[in-house]
Amino acid sequence: MRQAFRASVLHCLSDPGEESRASAFEYFEDGLLIVEDGTVLEAGNAESLLDGLAEDVLLTEFPGKHHCVLRRAAAGLAAPLRLPG
């Protein structure tokens, strides 16, 4: 089942190292996280992704101060660390 979560999203693109490189992160204040069977398919700006979202995708919105944090897993896939709720 494909689901989408709308919230602020912090996406770790790579290990920031000791210097906390800004290029290691992406932040979407109004973000969209698209998940299918526990696998993150896409994360990005909600405004950009909502138009292409299929009608059968369950959309859950978390307005306000809810956040979702993603980390880069060993296989290169994004794995959720924290979902709003």
Summary of the structure (lengths in Angstrom):
residues: 85
radius of gyration: 12.8
end to end distance: 18.8
largest distance: 43.0
contacts: 220
relative contact order: 0.31
helix: 9%
strand: 53%
